[in-house]
Amino acid sequence: MPKIAWAKQLYNAYHNIKPNEKIYKQDGSLMGTSTEFTAKPTYKSSGSVEVNNGKWISGKVEKIQNGWKLTKECIIS
């Protein structure tokens, strides 16, 4: 039986992360929870979501069972 490699499905943080959802770093440690504050996308940015630690995330995230996981493409500011 051949092995099948499934690609991870990535989502835009701005369009998919809702308030009070857990956000995890790439290493699996908890970064924080999302707040209700977001920044709309522009021609330079794909939109941003604020985390309760004062940081903002933008870009691609991966949906996991108990929240969202940051990817290499995700920008933290």
C-alpha positions as CSV (number, residue, x, y, z in Angstrom):
1,M,0.0,0.0,0.0
2,P,1.5,3.4,-1.0
3,K,2.1,6.0,1.6
4,I,0.1,9.2,1.2
5,A,1.5,12.5,2.4
6,W,-1.2,15.0,3.3
7,A,-0.4,18.7,3.0
8,K,-1.1,20.8,6.0
9,Q,-4.0,23.2,5.5
10,L,-3.0,26.8,6.3
11,Y,-5.3,29.6,7.0
12,N,-5.0,33.4,7.1
13,A,-4.8,34.5,10.8
14,Y,-7.0,37.7,10.2
15,H,-9.8,35.8,8.6
16,N,-9.9,32.7,10.8
17,I,-8.8,33.4,14.4
18,K,-11.7,34.5,16.6
19,P,-11.5,36.2,20.0
20,N,-10.4,34.1,23.0
21,E,-8.8,31.3,20.9
22,K,-5.5,29.8,22.0
23,I,-2.4,30.5,19.9
24,Y,0.6,28.3,20.0
25,K,4.2,28.9,18.8
26,Q,5.9,26.6,16.3
27,D,7.5,24.7,19.2
28,G,4.1,23.9,20.7
29,S,4.3,26.3,23.7
30,L,1.3,28.6,24.4
31,M,1.9,32.1,23.1
32,G,-1.4,33.4,24.4
33,T,-5.1,33.9,23.5
34,S,-6.5,36.2,20.8
35,T,-8.2,39.4,21.7
36,E,-11.1,41.1,19.9
37,F,-8.7,43.6,18.2
38,T,-7.7,43.1,14.6
39,A,-6.1,45.2,11.9
40,K,-7.7,44.9,8.4
41,P,-5.7,43.7,5.4
42,T,-4.1,46.2,3.1
43,Y,-2.1,45.9,-0.1
44,K,1.1,45.5,2.1
45,S,-0.3,43.3,4.8
46,S,-2.6,40.2,5.1
47,G,-4.2,41.6,8.3
48,S,-3.3,41.1,11.9
49,V,-4.7,39.7,15.1
50,E,-3.7,40.9,18.6
51,V,-2.6,38.4,21.2
52,N,-3.2,39.0,24.9
53,N,0.5,39.4,25.5
54,G,0.6,42.7,23.4
55,K,2.0,41.1,20.3
56,W,0.4,41.0,16.9
57,I,0.4,38.0,14.5
58,S,-0.1,38.2,10.7
59,G,0.1,35.6,8.0
60,K,-0.5,31.9,7.8
61,V,-1.6,29.7,10.8
62,E,-2.5,26.0,11.1
63,K,-5.7,24.8,12.8
64,I,-5.0,22.3,15.6
65,Q,-7.4,20.6,18.0
66,N,-7.2,23.1,20.8
67,G,-6.5,26.4,18.9
68,W,-4.1,27.7,16.3
69,K,-0.4,27.0,15.6
70,L,2.0,29.6,14.0
71,T,3.8,28.7,10.8
72,K,7.1,29.8,9.3
73,E,5.1,32.2,7.2
74,C,3.6,33.9,10.2
75,I,4.9,37.3,11.3
76,I,5.0,38.3,15.0
77,S,5.3,42.0,15.7
